Amino acid sequence: MAHTREEVLTNDQSTCPLFRLPPELRNAIYTYVVHSKYDLPQFQWDEEHDSPKLSLKRAQYHAPQNALLQTCRSIYAESKGIFVAAKTQFWSDTTFTLTLPVDPPLNSFGYLERLLDDQVNHITRLNIDVHGPQLFTVHLRSGPEATWSVSYCARAPGCSHSFLLPAPLTFVKSVGRVQRQLNFRDVIAMLWRWSSSPRIPLCAHHQPEPVVLSTPILSRKGLMSVVAWACDGPRCNYRG
């Protein structure tokens, strides 16, 4: 015999000790559960933005989990709003960092491929550093108040480049328009096959300020394109 939602809720609340607690105390428990990993003391702190700082590789591990919503209908109904708010806060209020070695293997980017658009859409700050003989840094800012823009310094006189990169925002938009699913290897291949203009003569070795990318919204494909662009960032042959 099928039961109505009201009958299920009534039965849950009459048999589970949790539902004998006052509603405000249950909400406090739900809040603690969804924030439990987010409030760990090992988080670093971004003083500039007064926010937690976390490696993007660890983001999904620390993000609020939806296991609480899967326990029963009653808990789902009561805790869904708390979970959605906590998830949005985690992805939007955290400063994410990513430090890439020079020429990282393409199979090391599974953590990007496992991210969801619903998670990436809320990211507002990501700092990408490429370490090697030269340091190349990209600061990515996204969110409702951002606009499509990029800023970078001109290359130094006498600087000679191995190759020119596609303009980053043009590349990000083009990857985002691809209808099929993409992995990181696909995005790298698109970067190397890029034939459209414009291209920018950007030098990581003679780049005194970080490149700053700004987008009003970012998808998982867009995020992979930014990381791919940084991974194969311009390399300078100039030794003067």
HELIX and SHEET records of a PDB file:
HELIX    1   1 ARG A    5  THR A   15  1                                  11    
HELIX    2   2 PRO A   17  ARG A   20  5                                   4    
HELIX    3   3 PRO A   23  HIS A   35  1                                  13    
HELIX    4   4 LEU A   56  ARG A   58  5                                   3    
HELIX    5   5 ALA A   59  HIS A   62  1                                   4    
HELIX    6   6 ALA A   67  GLN A   70  5                                   4    
HELIX    7   7 ARG A   73  ASP A   93  1                                  21    
HELIX    8   8 LEU A  106  SER A  108  5                                   3    
HELIX    9   9 GLY A  110  GLU A  113  1                                   4    
HELIX   10  10 ASP A  117  VAL A  120  1                                   4    
HELIX   11  11 PRO A  168  GLY A  176  1                                   9    
HELIX   12  12 PHE A  184  TRP A  192  1                                   9    
HELIX   13  13 ARG A  220  CYS A  231  1                                  12    
SHEET    1   A 7 GLN A  44  ASP A  46  0                                        
SHEET    2   A 7 SER A  51  SER A  55 -1                                        
SHEET    3   A 7 THR A  95  LEU A 100  1                                        
SHEET    4   A 7 ARG A 125  VAL A 130  1                                        
SHEET    5   A 7 PHE A 136  SER A 142 -1                                        
SHEET    6   A 7 VAL A 211  THR A 215  1                                        
SHEET    7   A 7 SER A 149  SER A 151 -1                                        
SHEET    1   B 2 LEU A 165  PRO A 166  0                                        
SHEET    2   B 2 ARG A 199  ILE A 200 -1                                        
END                                                                             
